[in-house]
Amino acid sequence: MTNITRIDSGPRMSQAVIVNGIAHLAGQVGAEGGTVTEQTQAILDQIDVLLAKAGTDKTKLITAQIWCANMATDFADMNAVWDAWVAPGCAPARWTGEAVLATPGFKVEIIVTAAL
C-alpha cells in the first residue's frame, strides 16, 4: 500500500503531495500586479516553505516547470531571481514555457518536485 501525505489541502487541491519519497508541489504564483521579479521571489519563498513542510529543501529539487505569461518580457527577469535562488550544484531538470495563466495579473507560475 502506498503512503500518501497531503500538505495544506483544500477542497480543490493540496499545495504539496508526498508519495514514494517525492514531494510534488502545486503550481505557485505570487501576488497579482507585482513585477516579474517580485512575483518570482514570492513564489520561491513559498516553495521554500512548502519544501520545509514536506521535510526537504531546494538542494533536493528534481524538476521545475516554469510558466511565464510573456517570455519576451518576463524570461530574463524571472531567470535572474531563479539563478540567485537555486542552490549551487543542485539545479533541477527544468523546462520553461509561455502560457496564459489563471489570472491576468499573474506573470509567473512555478511547479517543482523534490526528493525527501
Biopython code that builds the backbone (N, CA, C, O; Angstrom):
import numpy as np
from Bio.PDB.StructureBuilder import StructureBuilder

atoms = [
    (1, "MET", "N", (0.838, -1.177, 0.000)),
    (1, "MET", "CA", (0.000, 0.000, 0.000)),
    (1, "MET", "C", (0.887, 1.245, 0.000)),
    (1, "MET", "O", (1.833, 1.337, 0.782)),
    (2, "THR", "N", (0.583, 2.191, -0.869)),
    (2, "THR", "CA", (1.355, 3.411, -0.991)),
    (2, "THR", "C", (0.890, 4.422, 0.044)),
    (2, "THR", "O", (-0.306, 4.678, 0.179)),
    (3, "ASN", "N", (1.832, 4.991, 0.766)),
    (3, "ASN", "CA", (1.523, 6.025, 1.744)),
    (3, "ASN", "C", (1.554, 7.383, 1.036)),
    (3, "ASN", "O", (2.549, 7.731, 0.400)),
    (4, "ILE", "N", (0.473, 8.140, 1.146)),
    (4, "ILE", "CA", (0.375, 9.458, 0.534)),
    (4, "ILE", "C", (0.129, 10.481, 1.637)),
    (4, "ILE", "O", (-0.776, 10.318, 2.455)),
    (5, "THR", "N", (0.937, 11.534, 1.653)),
    (5, "THR", "CA", (0.770, 12.626, 2.605)),
    (5, "THR", "C", (0.420, 13.883, 1.838)),
    (5, "THR", "O", (1.098, 14.238, 0.874)),
    (6, "ARG", "N", (-0.639, 14.559, 2.263)),
    (6, "ARG", "CA", (-1.078, 15.803, 1.623)),
    (6, "ARG", "C", (-0.815, 16.967, 2.562)),
    (6, "ARG", "O", (-1.099, 16.891, 3.757)),
    (7, "ILE", "N", (-0.272, 18.043, 2.014)),
    (7, "ILE", "CA", (0.087, 19.230, 2.797)),
    (7, "ILE", "C", (-0.775, 20.400, 2.348)),
    (7, "ILE", "O", (-0.932, 20.653, 1.154)),
    (8, "ASP", "N", (-1.330, 21.108, 3.327)),
    (8, "ASP", "CA", (-2.174, 22.280, 3.063)),
    (8, "ASP", "C", (-3.259, 21.954, 2.042)),
    (8, "ASP", "O", (-3.364, 22.587, 0.991)),
    (9, "SER", "N", (-4.061, 20.949, 2.381)),
    (9, "SER", "CA", (-5.131, 20.502, 1.492)),
    (9, "SER", "C", (-6.363, 21.376, 1.618)),
    (9, "SER", "O", (-6.711, 21.843, 2.703)),
    (10, "GLY", "N", (-7.005, 21.585, 0.500)),
    (10, "GLY", "CA", (-8.275, 22.284, 0.448)),
    (10, "GLY", "C", (-9.254, 21.439, -0.340)),
    (10, "GLY", "O", (-8.938, 20.306, -0.702)),
    (11, "PRO", "N", (-10.437, 21.968, -0.612)),
    (11, "PRO", "CA", (-11.434, 21.186, -1.340)),
    (11, "PRO", "C", (-11.058, 20.922, -2.797)),
    (11, "PRO", "O", (-11.527, 19.947, -3.384)),
    (12, "ARG", "N", (-10.224, 21.769, -3.386)),
    (12, "ARG", "CA", (-9.863, 21.611, -4.794)),
    (12, "ARG", "C", (-8.497, 20.975, -4.991)),
    (12, "ARG", "O", (-8.294, 20.218, -5.940)),
    (13, "MET", "N", (-7.559, 21.279, -4.099)),
    (13, "MET", "CA", (-6.183, 20.815, -4.315)),
    (13, "MET", "C", (-5.383, 20.862, -3.023)),
    (13, "MET", "O", (-5.779, 21.495, -2.045)),
    (14, "SER", "N", (-4.262, 20.184, -3.046)),
    (14, "SER", "CA", (-3.274, 20.259, -1.972)),
    (14, "SER", "C", (-2.102, 21.080, -2.486)),
    (14, "SER", "O", (-1.805, 21.061, -3.681)),
    (15, "GLN", "N", (-1.442, 21.791, -1.602)),
    (15, "GLN", "CA", (-0.272, 22.566, -2.017)),
    (15, "GLN", "C", (0.932, 21.666, -2.278)),
    (15, "GLN", "O", (1.825, 22.021, -3.046)),
    (16, "ALA", "N", (0.949, 20.500, -1.634)),
    (16, "ALA", "CA", (2.002, 19.516, -1.879)),
    (16, "ALA", "C", (1.452, 18.133, -1.570)),
    (16, "ALA", "O", (0.599, 17.967, -0.698)),
    (17, "VAL", "N", (1.954, 17.146, -2.299)),
    (17, "VAL", "CA", (1.619, 15.752, -2.053)),
    (17, "VAL", "C", (2.926, 14.970, -2.055)),
    (17, "VAL", "O", (3.743, 15.099, -2.968)),
    (18, "ILE", "N", (3.111, 14.155, -1.015)),
    (18, "ILE", "CA", (4.317, 13.333, -0.913)),
    (18, "ILE", "C", (3.929, 11.888, -1.168)),
    (18, "ILE", "O", (3.018, 11.357, -0.533)),
    (19, "VAL", "N", (4.625, 11.258, -2.100)),
    (19, "VAL", "CA", (4.402, 9.847, -2.401)),
    (19, "VAL", "C", (5.727, 9.237, -2.875)),
    (19, "VAL", "O", (6.447, 9.836, -3.673)),
    (20, "ASN", "N", (6.026, 8.065, -2.381)),
    (20, "ASN", "CA", (7.242, 7.336, -2.779)),
    (20, "ASN", "C", (8.510, 8.178, -2.668)),
    (20, "ASN", "O", (9.382, 8.115, -3.535)),
    (21, "GLY", "N", (8.609, 8.963, -1.602)),
    (21, "GLY", "CA", (9.819, 9.745, -1.353)),
    (21, "GLY", "C", (9.979, 10.982, -2.209)),
    (21, "GLY", "O", (11.055, 11.580, -2.238)),
    (22, "ILE", "N", (8.919, 11.379, -2.911)),
    (22, "ILE", "CA", (8.966, 12.564, -3.767)),
    (22, "ILE", "C", (7.884, 13.545, -3.313)),
    (22, "ILE", "O", (6.730, 13.165, -3.115)),
    (23, "ALA", "N", (8.270, 14.801, -3.154)),
    (23, "ALA", "CA", (7.313, 15.873, -2.861)),
    (23, "ALA", "C", (6.943, 16.547, -4.173)),
    (23, "ALA", "O", (7.802, 17.070, -4.883)),
    (24, "HIS", "N", (5.656, 16.526, -4.483)),
    (24, "HIS", "CA", (5.122, 17.146, -5.697)),
    (24, "HIS", "C", (4.387, 18.414, -5.266)),
    (24, "HIS", "O", (3.361, 18.327, -4.592)),
    (25, "LEU", "N", (4.889, 19.582, -5.639)),
    (25, "LEU", "CA", (4.238, 20.830, -5.259)),
    (25, "LEU", "C", (3.272, 21.292, -6.335)),
    (25, "LEU", "O", (3.508, 21.104, -7.528)),
    (26, "ALA", "N", (2.184, 21.899, -5.892)),
    (26, "ALA", "CA", (1.241, 22.530, -6.815)),
    (26, "ALA", "C", (1.905, 23.758, -7.416)),
    (26, "ALA", "O", (2.907, 24.251, -6.897)),
    (27, "GLY", "N", (1.347, 24.244, -8.502)),
    (27, "GLY", "CA", (1.856, 25.466, -9.110)),
    (27, "GLY", "C", (1.731, 26.625, -8.138)),
    (27, "GLY", "O", (0.681, 26.824, -7.527)),
    (28, "GLN", "N", (2.798, 27.385, -7.998)),
    (28, "GLN", "CA", (2.828, 28.518, -7.076)),
    (28, "GLN", "C", (2.862, 29.812, -7.874)),
    (28, "GLN", "O", (3.575, 29.920, -8.872)),
    (29, "VAL", "N", (2.088, 30.786, -7.428)),
    (29, "VAL", "CA", (2.050, 32.101, -8.050)),
    (29, "VAL", "C", (2.257, 33.165, -6.978)),
    (29, "VAL", "O", (2.031, 32.921, -5.793)),
    (30, "GLY", "N", (2.687, 34.344, -7.411)),
    (30, "GLY", "CA", (2.867, 35.469, -6.496)),
    (30, "GLY", "C", (1.627, 36.341, -6.481)),
    (30, "GLY", "O", (0.618, 36.006, -7.100)),
    (31, "ALA", "N", (1.699, 37.446, -5.783)),
    (31, "ALA", "CA", (0.570, 38.375, -5.709)),
    (31, "ALA", "C", (0.340, 39.026, -7.069)),
    (31, "ALA", "O", (1.283, 39.413, -7.759)),
    (32, "GLU", "N", (-0.912, 39.136, -7.431)),
    (32, "GLU", "CA", (-1.260, 39.784, -8.696)),
    (32, "GLU", "C", (-0.747, 41.215, -8.732)),
    (32, "GLU", "O", (-0.758, 41.922, -7.724)),
    (33, "GLY", "N", (-0.299, 41.624, -9.902)),
    (33, "GLY", "CA", (0.076, 43.010, -10.103)),
    (33, "GLY", "C", (1.514, 43.353, -9.789)),
    (33, "GLY", "O", (1.987, 44.417, -10.187)),
    (34, "GLY", "N", (2.226, 42.483, -9.085)),
    (34, "GLY", "CA", (3.626, 42.755, -8.810)),
    (34, "GLY", "C", (4.457, 42.577, -10.066)),
    (34, "GLY", "O", (3.982, 42.054, -11.075)),
    (35, "THR", "N", (5.699, 43.017, -9.991)),
    (35, "THR", "CA", (6.611, 42.831, -11.119)),
    (35, "THR", "C", (6.970, 41.347, -11.241)),
    (35, "THR", "O", (6.705, 40.559, -10.333)),
    (36, "VAL", "N", (7.558, 40.988, -12.343)),
    (36, "VAL", "CA", (8.029, 39.618, -12.529)),
    (36, "VAL", "C", (9.034, 39.268, -11.434)),
    (36, "VAL", "O", (8.992, 38.168, -10.882)),
    (37, "THR", "N", (9.922, 40.184, -11.123)),
    (37, "THR", "CA", (10.916, 39.961, -10.072)),
    (37, "THR", "C", (10.236, 39.719, -8.733)),
    (37, "THR", "O", (10.580, 38.769, -8.030)),
    (38, "GLU", "N", (9.277, 40.562, -8.370)),
    (38, "GLU", "CA", (8.566, 40.410, -7.095)),
    (38, "GLU", "C", (7.786, 39.104, -7.046)),
    (38, "GLU", "O", (7.827, 38.385, -6.048)),
    (39, "GLN", "N", (7.079, 38.801, -8.124)),
    (39, "GLN", "CA", (6.291, 37.572, -8.147)),
    (39, "GLN", "C", (7.190, 36.345, -8.065)),
    (39, "GLN", "O", (6.886, 35.408, -7.327)),
    (40, "THR", "N", (8.283, 36.335, -8.805)),
    (40, "THR", "CA", (9.182, 35.181, -8.786)),
    (40, "THR", "C", (9.778, 34.981, -7.398)),
    (40, "THR", "O", (9.861, 33.850, -6.920)),
    (41, "GLN", "N", (10.194, 36.061, -6.745)),
    (41, "GLN", "CA", (10.757, 35.935, -5.397)),
    (41, "GLN", "C", (9.714, 35.418, -4.418)),
    (41, "GLN", "O", (10.020, 34.563, -3.587)),
    (42, "ALA", "N", (8.484, 35.925, -4.503)),
    (42, "ALA", "CA", (7.412, 35.448, -3.626)),
    (42, "ALA", "C", (7.136, 33.967, -3.849)),
    (42, "ALA", "O", (6.926, 33.219, -2.894)),
    (43, "ILE", "N", (7.137, 33.546, -5.102)),
    (43, "ILE", "CA", (6.909, 32.134, -5.432)),
    (43, "ILE", "C", (8.008, 31.262, -4.826)),
    (43, "ILE", "O", (7.719, 30.237, -4.208)),
    (44, "LEU", "N", (9.253, 31.665, -5.000)),
    (44, "LEU", "CA", (10.365, 30.864, -4.486)),
    (44, "LEU", "C", (10.356, 30.825, -2.966)),
    (44, "LEU", "O", (10.727, 29.812, -2.374)),
    (45, "ASP", "N", (9.940, 31.911, -2.326)),
    (45, "ASP", "CA", (9.784, 31.909, -0.866)),
    (45, "ASP", "C", (8.709, 30.907, -0.449)),
    (45, "ASP", "O", (8.892, 30.171, 0.521)),
    (46, "GLN", "N", (7.587, 30.871, -1.175)),
    (46, "GLN", "CA", (6.515, 29.911, -0.899)),
    (46, "GLN", "C", (7.002, 28.483, -1.104)),
    (46, "GLN", "O", (6.674, 27.591, -0.322)),
    (47, "ILE", "N", (7.780, 28.270, -2.149)),
    (47, "ILE", "CA", (8.322, 26.937, -2.413)),
    (47, "ILE", "C", (9.227, 26.502, -1.271)),
    (47, "ILE", "O", (9.158, 25.351, -0.840)),
    (48, "ASP", "N", (10.072, 27.394, -0.772)),
    (48, "ASP", "CA", (10.929, 27.063, 0.372)),
    (48, "ASP", "C", (10.094, 26.610, 1.571)),
    (48, "ASP", "O", (10.441, 25.634, 2.237)),
    (49, "VAL", "N", (9.007, 27.309, 1.842)),
    (49, "VAL", "CA", (8.136, 26.967, 2.975)),
    (49, "VAL", "C", (7.498, 25.602, 2.766)),
    (49, "VAL", "O", (7.493, 24.775, 3.678)),
    (50, "LEU", "N", (6.963, 25.356, 1.582)),
    (50, "LEU", "CA", (6.314, 24.072, 1.310)),
    (50, "LEU", "C", (7.309, 22.920, 1.333)),
    (50, "LEU", "O", (6.998, 21.844, 1.842)),
    (51, "LEU", "N", (8.493, 23.133, 0.790)),
    (51, "LEU", "CA", (9.509, 22.084, 0.843)),
    (51, "LEU", "C", (9.870, 21.764, 2.286)),
    (51, "LEU", "O", (10.040, 20.595, 2.632)),
    (52, "ALA", "N", (9.990, 22.779, 3.134)),
    (52, "ALA", "CA", (10.287, 22.555, 4.552)),
    (52, "ALA", "C", (9.160, 21.754, 5.219)),
    (52, "ALA", "O", (9.424, 20.840, 6.001)),
    (53, "LYS", "N", (7.917, 22.095, 4.911)),
    (53, "LYS", "CA", (6.790, 21.339, 5.471)),
    (53, "LYS", "C", (6.825, 19.881, 5.034)),
    (53, "LYS", "O", (6.388, 18.996, 5.770)),
    (54, "ALA", "N", (7.344, 19.636, 3.840)),
    (54, "ALA", "CA", (7.448, 18.272, 3.318)),
    (54, "ALA", "C", (8.666, 17.531, 3.871)),
    (54, "ALA", "O", (8.787, 16.318, 3.703)),
    (55, "GLY", "N", (9.563, 18.261, 4.528)),
    (55, "GLY", "CA", (10.763, 17.639, 5.075)),
    (55, "GLY", "C", (11.930, 17.590, 4.105)),
    (55, "GLY", "O", (12.776, 16.699, 4.182)),
    (56, "THR", "N", (11.973, 18.549, 3.195)),
    (56, "THR", "CA", (13.058, 18.596, 2.219)),
    (56, "THR", "C", (13.432, 20.053, 1.959)),
    (56, "THR", "O", (12.975, 20.949, 2.668)),
    (57, "ASP", "N", (14.252, 20.289, 0.957)),
    (57, "ASP", "CA", (14.641, 21.665, 0.634)),
    (57, "ASP", "C", (15.084, 21.745, -0.829)),
    (57, "ASP", "O", (15.091, 20.742, -1.543)),
    (58, "LYS", "N", (15.450, 22.944, -1.259)),
    (58, "LYS", "CA", (15.778, 23.176, -2.667)),
    (58, "LYS", "C", (17.033, 22.451, -3.139)),
    (58, "LYS", "O", (17.257, 22.355, -4.345)),
    (59, "THR", "N", (17.854, 21.940, -2.234)),
    (59, "THR", "CA", (19.031, 21.176, -2.661)),
    (59, "THR", "C", (18.633, 19.812, -3.204)),
    (59, "THR", "O", (19.453, 19.118, -3.805)),
    (60, "LYS", "N", (17.375, 19.423, -2.994)),
    (60, "LYS", "CA", (16.903, 18.105, -3.437)),
    (60, "LYS", "C", (15.876, 18.218, -4.566)),
    (60, "LYS", "O", (15.115, 17.282, -4.811)),
    (61, "LEU", "N", (15.855, 19.369, -5.254)),
    (61, "LEU", "CA", (14.941, 19.523, -6.383)),
    (61, "LEU", "C", (15.256, 18.511, -7.473)),
    (61, "LEU", "O", (16.417, 18.218, -7.758)),
    (62, "ILE", "N", (14.199, 17.987, -8.072)),
    (62, "ILE", "CA", (14.340, 17.047, -9.185)),
    (62, "ILE", "C", (13.956, 17.736, -10.489)),
    (62, "ILE", "O", (14.716, 17.725, -11.458)),
    (63, "THR", "N", (12.763, 18.339, -10.500)),
    (63, "THR", "CA", (12.276, 19.021, -11.698)),
    (63, "THR", "C", (11.676, 20.375, -11.334)),
    (63, "THR", "O", (11.243, 20.600, -10.204)),
    (64, "ALA", "N", (11.663, 21.257, -12.307)),
    (64, "ALA", "CA", (10.985, 22.555, -12.180)),
    (64, "ALA", "C", (10.321, 22.856, -13.511)),
    (64, "ALA", "O", (10.928, 22.731, -14.574)),
    (65, "GLN", "N", (9.083, 23.247, -13.429)),
    (65, "GLN", "CA", (8.316, 23.650, -14.601)),
    (65, "GLN", "C", (7.920, 25.102, -14.377)),
    (65, "GLN", "O", (7.265, 25.425, -13.386)),
    (66, "ILE", "N", (8.311, 25.969, -15.286)),
    (66, "ILE", "CA", (8.063, 27.400, -15.121)),
    (66, "ILE", "C", (7.238, 27.904, -16.290)),
    (66, "ILE", "O", (7.554, 27.652, -17.453)),
    (67, "TRP", "N", (6.179, 28.617, -15.959)),
    (67, "TRP", "CA", (5.317, 29.228, -16.977)),
    (67, "TRP", "C", (5.403, 30.734, -16.839)),
    (67, "TRP", "O", (5.188, 31.273, -15.753)),
    (68, "CYS", "N", (5.710, 31.409, -17.910)),
    (68, "CYS", "CA", (5.741, 32.876, -17.956)),
    (68, "CYS", "C", (4.580, 33.352, -18.823)),
    (68, "CYS", "O", (4.281, 32.750, -19.855)),
    (69, "ALA", "N", (3.935, 34.423, -18.405)),
    (69, "ALA", "CA", (2.835, 34.976, -19.191)),
    (69, "ALA", "C", (3.353, 35.566, -20.503)),
    (69, "ALA", "O", (2.651, 35.564, -21.514)),
    (70, "ASN", "N", (4.592, 36.070, -20.474)),
    (70, "ASN", "CA", (5.164, 36.667, -21.676)),
    (70, "ASN", "C", (6.666, 36.392, -21.671)),
    (70, "ASN", "O", (7.419, 37.059, -20.961)),
    (71, "MET", "N", (7.098, 35.422, -22.452)),
    (71, "MET", "CA", (8.519, 35.054, -22.475)),
    (71, "MET", "C", (9.392, 36.214, -22.942)),
    (71, "MET", "O", (10.503, 36.391, -22.443)),
    (72, "ALA", "N", (8.905, 36.997, -23.882)),
    (72, "ALA", "CA", (9.711, 38.089, -24.441)),
    (72, "ALA", "C", (10.057, 39.131, -23.389)),
    (72, "ALA", "O", (11.160, 39.679, -23.399)),
    (73, "THR", "N", (9.128, 39.411, -22.481)),
    (73, "THR", "CA", (9.365, 40.474, -21.489)),
    (73, "THR", "C", (9.714, 39.954, -20.100)),
    (73, "THR", "O", (10.292, 40.688, -19.299)),
    (74, "ASP", "N", (9.373, 38.696, -19.799)),
    (74, "ASP", "CA", (9.484, 38.204, -18.418)),
    (74, "ASP", "C", (10.619, 37.218, -18.175)),
    (74, "ASP", "O", (11.054, 37.050, -17.036)),
    (75, "PHE", "N", (11.101, 36.566, -19.220)),
    (75, "PHE", "CA", (12.049, 35.468, -19.065)),
    (75, "PHE", "C", (13.343, 35.888, -18.366)),
    (75, "PHE", "O", (13.781, 35.214, -17.434)),
    (76, "ALA", "N", (13.950, 36.969, -18.791)),
    (76, "ALA", "CA", (15.236, 37.387, -18.217)),
    (76, "ALA", "C", (15.094, 37.775, -16.749)),
    (76, "ALA", "O", (15.930, 37.400, -15.926)),
    (77, "ASP", "N", (14.043, 38.522, -16.416)),
    (77, "ASP", "CA", (13.852, 38.935, -15.018)),
    (77, "ASP", "C", (13.562, 37.736, -14.121)),
    (77, "ASP", "O", (14.074, 37.655, -13.004)),
    (78, "MET", "N", (12.741, 36.805, -14.609)),
    (78, "MET", "CA", (12.457, 35.594, -13.835)),
    (78, "MET", "C", (13.747, 34.810, -13.626)),
    (78, "MET", "O", (14.023, 34.360, -12.514)),
    (79, "ASN", "N", (14.542, 34.642, -14.685)),
    (79, "ASN", "CA", (15.788, 33.886, -14.581)),
    (79, "ASN", "C", (16.776, 34.512, -13.601)),
    (79, "ASN", "O", (17.498, 33.789, -12.914)),
    (80, "ALA", "N", (16.823, 35.836, -13.524)),
    (80, "ALA", "CA", (17.742, 36.497, -12.594)),
    (80, "ALA", "C", (17.426, 36.101, -11.151)),
    (80, "ALA", "O", (18.333, 35.840, -10.360)),
    (81, "VAL", "N", (16.147, 36.060, -10.819)),
    (81, "VAL", "CA", (15.740, 35.673, -9.458)),
    (81, "VAL", "C", (15.962, 34.175, -9.262)),
    (81, "VAL", "O", (16.484, 33.755, -8.229)),
    (82, "TRP", "N", (15.572, 33.379, -10.238)),
    (82, "TRP", "CA", (15.749, 31.930, -10.167)),
    (82, "TRP", "C", (17.215, 31.567, -9.959)),
    (82, "TRP", "O", (17.546, 30.776, -9.075)),
    (83, "ASP", "N", (18.101, 32.154, -10.786)),
    (83, "ASP", "CA", (19.525, 31.819, -10.713)),
    (83, "ASP", "C", (20.130, 32.147, -9.354)),
    (83, "ASP", "O", (21.010, 31.429, -8.879)),
    (84, "ALA", "N", (19.669, 33.220, -8.726)),
    (84, "ALA", "CA", (20.166, 33.589, -7.398)),
    (84, "ALA", "C", (19.639, 32.642, -6.317)),
    (84, "ALA", "O", (20.264, 32.490, -5.268)),
    (85, "TRP", "N", (18.501, 32.010, -6.568)),
    (85, "TRP", "CA", (17.843, 31.144, -5.574)),
    (85, "TRP", "C", (18.333, 29.706, -5.619)),
    (85, "TRP", "O", (18.499, 29.087, -4.568)),
    (86, "VAL", "N", (18.568, 29.157, -6.806)),
    (86, "VAL", "CA", (18.932, 27.742, -6.931)),
    (86, "VAL", "C", (20.251, 27.481, -6.202)),
    (86, "VAL", "O", (21.219, 28.228, -6.345)),
    (87, "ALA", "N", (20.259, 26.409, -5.423)),
    (87, "ALA", "CA", (21.473, 26.055, -4.684)),
    (87, "ALA", "C", (22.568, 25.633, -5.675)),
    (87, "ALA", "O", (22.303, 24.858, -6.593)),
    (88, "PRO", "N", (23.800, 26.141, -5.492)),
    (88, "PRO", "CA", (24.894, 25.783, -6.402)),
    (88, "PRO", "C", (25.062, 24.266, -6.502)),
    (88, "PRO", "O", (25.098, 23.560, -5.495)),
    (89, "GLY", "N", (25.165, 23.791, -7.732)),
    (89, "GLY", "CA", (25.352, 22.368, -7.977)),
    (89, "GLY", "C", (24.081, 21.541, -7.834)),
    (89, "GLY", "O", (24.133, 20.315, -7.941)),
    (90, "CYS", "N", (22.942, 22.184, -7.596)),
    (90, "CYS", "CA", (21.697, 21.451, -7.351)),
    (90, "CYS", "C", (20.573, 21.852, -8.297)),
    (90, "CYS", "O", (19.398, 21.705, -7.959)),
    (91, "ALA", "N", (20.919, 22.354, -9.470)),
    (91, "ALA", "CA", (19.885, 22.773, -10.420)),
    (91, "ALA", "C", (19.071, 21.554, -10.869)),
    (91, "ALA", "O", (19.641, 20.519, -11.212)),
    (92, "PRO", "N", (17.741, 21.679, -10.865)),
    (92, "PRO", "CA", (16.898, 20.573, -11.301)),
    (92, "PRO", "C", (16.804, 20.514, -12.825)),
    (92, "PRO", "O", (17.220, 21.441, -13.520)),
    (93, "ALA", "N", (16.254, 19.418, -13.330)),
    (93, "ALA", "CA", (15.843, 19.402, -14.730)),
    (93, "ALA", "C", (14.727, 20.442, -14.827)),
    (93, "ALA", "O", (13.838, 20.476, -13.977)),
    (94, "ARG", "N", (14.768, 21.290, -15.859)),
    (94, "ARG", "CA", (13.824, 22.407, -15.906)),
    (94, "ARG", "C", (13.318, 22.629, -17.309)),
    (94, "ARG", "O", (14.053, 22.481, -18.285)),
    (95, "TRP", "N", (12.067, 22.983, -17.396)),
    (95, "TRP", "CA", (11.514, 23.438, -18.659)),
    (95, "TRP", "C", (10.721, 24.696, -18.404)),
    (95, "TRP", "O", (10.131, 24.864, -17.337)),
    (96, "THR", "N", (10.706, 25.578, -19.381)),
    (96, "THR", "CA", (10.040, 26.871, -19.258)),
    (96, "THR", "C", (9.244, 27.117, -20.525)),
    (96, "THR", "O", (9.710, 26.843, -21.631)),
    (97, "GLY", "N", (8.037, 27.637, -20.350)),
    (97, "GLY", "CA", (7.203, 27.936, -21.494)),
    (97, "GLY", "C", (6.340, 29.152, -21.239)),
    (97, "GLY", "O", (6.282, 29.678, -20.128)),
    (98, "GLU", "N", (5.679, 29.582, -22.282)),
    (98, "GLU", "CA", (4.757, 30.713, -22.191)),
    (98, "GLU", "C", (3.341, 30.165, -22.121)),
    (98, "GLU", "O", (2.989, 29.234, -22.847)),
    (99, "ALA", "N", (2.525, 30.751, -21.238)),
    (99, "ALA", "CA", (1.148, 30.283, -21.076)),
    (99, "ALA", "C", (0.261, 31.418, -20.598)),
    (99, "ALA", "O", (0.718, 32.366, -19.959)),
    (100, "VAL", "N", (-1.007, 31.299, -20.921)),
    (100, "VAL", "CA", (-1.999, 32.192, -20.335)),
    (100, "VAL", "C", (-2.264, 31.637, -18.948)),
    (100, "VAL", "O", (-2.763, 30.520, -18.809)),
    (101, "LEU", "N", (-1.932, 32.413, -17.914)),
    (101, "LEU", "CA", (-2.086, 31.941, -16.544)),
    (101, "LEU", "C", (-3.507, 32.190, -16.051)),
    (101, "LEU", "O", (-4.287, 32.868, -16.719)),
    (102, "ALA", "N", (-3.843, 31.647, -14.891)),
    (102, "ALA", "CA", (-5.219, 31.648, -14.381)),
    (102, "ALA", "C", (-5.830, 33.036, -14.234)),
    (102, "ALA", "O", (-7.038, 33.210, -14.400)),
    (103, "THR", "N", (-5.002, 34.013, -13.925)),
    (103, "THR", "CA", (-5.469, 35.389, -13.733)),
    (103, "THR", "C", (-4.530, 36.316, -14.491)),
    (103, "THR", "O", (-3.316, 36.115, -14.458)),
    (104, "PRO", "N", (-5.060, 37.327, -15.173)),
    (104, "PRO", "CA", (-4.192, 38.218, -15.962)),
    (104, "PRO", "C", (-3.068, 38.891, -15.166)),
    (104, "PRO", "O", (-2.045, 39.252, -15.749)),
    (105, "GLY", "N", (-3.230, 39.066, -13.860)),
    (105, "GLY", "CA", (-2.196, 39.696, -13.048)),
    (105, "GLY", "C", (-1.031, 38.794, -12.706)),
    (105, "GLY", "O", (-0.008, 39.272, -12.217)),
    (106, "PHE", "N", (-1.161, 37.490, -12.953)),
    (106, "PHE", "CA", (-0.067, 36.564, -12.701)),
    (106, "PHE", "C", (0.888, 36.586, -13.880)),
    (106, "PHE", "O", (0.474, 36.468, -15.033)),
    (107, "LYS", "N", (2.176, 36.739, -13.578)),
    (107, "LYS", "CA", (3.199, 36.783, -14.616)),
    (107, "LYS", "C", (4.030, 35.502, -14.675)),
    (107, "LYS", "O", (4.613, 35.177, -15.709)),
    (108, "VAL", "N", (4.078, 34.775, -13.551)),
    (108, "VAL", "CA", (4.916, 33.576, -13.444)),
    (108, "VAL", "C", (4.193, 32.538, -12.583)),
    (108, "VAL", "O", (3.525, 32.884, -11.608)),
    (109, "GLU", "N", (4.334, 31.273, -12.952)),
    (109, "GLU", "CA", (3.888, 30.151, -12.122)),
    (109, "GLU", "C", (4.994, 29.114, -12.148)),
    (109, "GLU", "O", (5.547, 28.812, -13.206)),
    (110, "ILE", "N", (5.320, 28.564, -10.972)),
    (110, "ILE", "CA", (6.401, 27.582, -10.882)),
    (110, "ILE", "C", (5.898, 26.340, -10.154)),
    (110, "ILE", "O", (5.235, 26.424, -9.120)),
    (111, "ILE", "N", (6.235, 25.190, -10.723)),
    (111, "ILE", "CA", (5.873, 23.880, -10.174)),
    (111, "ILE", "C", (7.173, 23.103, -9.994)),
    (111, "ILE", "O", (7.986, 23.044, -10.916)),
    (112, "VAL", "N", (7.381, 22.507, -8.824)),
    (112, "VAL", "CA", (8.601, 21.717, -8.604)),
    (112, "VAL", "C", (8.291, 20.372, -7.984)),
    (112, "VAL", "O", (7.239, 20.174, -7.376)),
    (113, "THR", "N", (9.231, 19.447, -8.150)),
    (113, "THR", "CA", (9.258, 18.203, -7.406)),
    (113, "THR", "C", (10.606, 18.126, -6.707)),
    (113, "THR", "O", (11.599, 18.674, -7.186)),
    (114, "ALA", "N", (10.630, 17.441, -5.567)),
    (114, "ALA", "CA", (11.881, 17.296, -4.813)),
    (114, "ALA", "C", (11.900, 15.958, -4.108)),
    (114, "ALA", "O", (10.862, 15.460, -3.672)),
    (115, "ALA", "N", (13.079, 15.377, -3.996)),
    (115, "ALA", "CA", (13.262, 14.162, -3.211)),
    (115, "ALA", "C", (13.235, 14.526, -1.730)),
    (115, "ALA", "O", (13.592, 15.638, -1.340)),
    (116, "LEU", "N", (12.805, 13.568, -0.918)),
    (116, "LEU", "CA", (12.823, 13.816, 0.537)),
    (116, "LEU", "C", (14.221, 13.551, 1.070)),
    (116, "LEU", "O", (14.463, 13.697, 2.269)),
]
sb = StructureBuilder()
sb.init_structure("model")
sb.init_model(0)
sb.init_chain("A")
sb.init_seg("    ")
for serial, (resi, resn, name, xyz) in enumerate(atoms, 1):
    if name == "N":
        sb.init_residue(resn, " ", resi, " ")
    sb.init_atom(name, np.array(xyz, "f"), 0.0, 1.0, " ", f" {name:<3s}", serial, name[0])
structure = sb.get_structure()
